[in-house]
Amino acid sequence: MLVDSHCHLNYKGLIEEQGAVLDRARESGVTAMLNISTRESEWRDIVATAERESDVWSSIGIHPHEADAHPDIDLAKLVEEAKHERVIAIGETGLDYYYDHSDRERQRQSFRTHIHAARETELPIIVHTRDAEDDTAAILAEEMEQGAYTGVIHCFTASEEFARKALDLGLYISISGIVTFKNAKDLQATAAKLPSDRLLVETDAPFLAPVPHRGKTGEPAFVADTARFLAELRGVDYEALCETTAKNFYNLFNKARP
């Protein structure tokens, strides 16, 4: 079992040959994929892909880059859309102070709205954070005090201290192909020590293709390369890491359990 816990199958670079992309993923041993939404205009097509493909699931959410463009996305709308049987997560959401494509206060408001939706629907939240560790950690902790919820820090590249804070809140950590990059020594050190029962793997395809595919369009099949690298880094068998991360995926995204 091998799961790509975060990909964008409907993005340019994959959508043009989505069927072939899915076939290659399956040939690489990928048994499930979570297709992530980032803006409202994607929701219908992303859910439709999950309806059509039994090994593909979907999320509903607004990326922090898109927060300014979606002032009308409120708790009620997220909760209603998440009722669909193929929607298993809320997000991706969070904070991105690196690009600042949306006003920071608007990002924070949107992030909290998504957490409220995760709490109400009892679905996990998918968290994006870049150059915003302190505010992300503070919001996650403040909201946890208001009521429990689950989730994952996707495409983890933050500090070991932030990882500890997220883990202490009961969240999961997902590792992408960035861990295979030569200049990712700090990330590799953190990834080697993450608790095995909170670990996921992902591609974030079509982005961040791992070594030996770096520079190419990423796709879910490449999660196998990230998993192999991570298994060696952690000193475990590849098959064992695949099984562990797949089990963790279904523990977190339990709406997808067989």
Secondary structure, DSSP 4 states (H G I P E B T S, - for coil): --EEEEE-TTSTTTGGGHHHHHHHHHHTT--EEEEPP-SGGGHHHHHHHHHH-TTEEEEE---GGGTTT-TT--HHHHHHHTTSTTEEEEEEEEEETTT--S-HHHHHHHHHHHHHHHHHHTPPEEEEEES-HHHHHHHHHHHHHHS---EEE-S--S-HHHHHHHHHTT-EEEE-GGGGSTT-HHHHHHHHHS-GGGEEE---TTS-PPTTSTTSPP-GGGHHHHHHHHHHHHT--HHHHHHHHHHHHHHHSGGG--
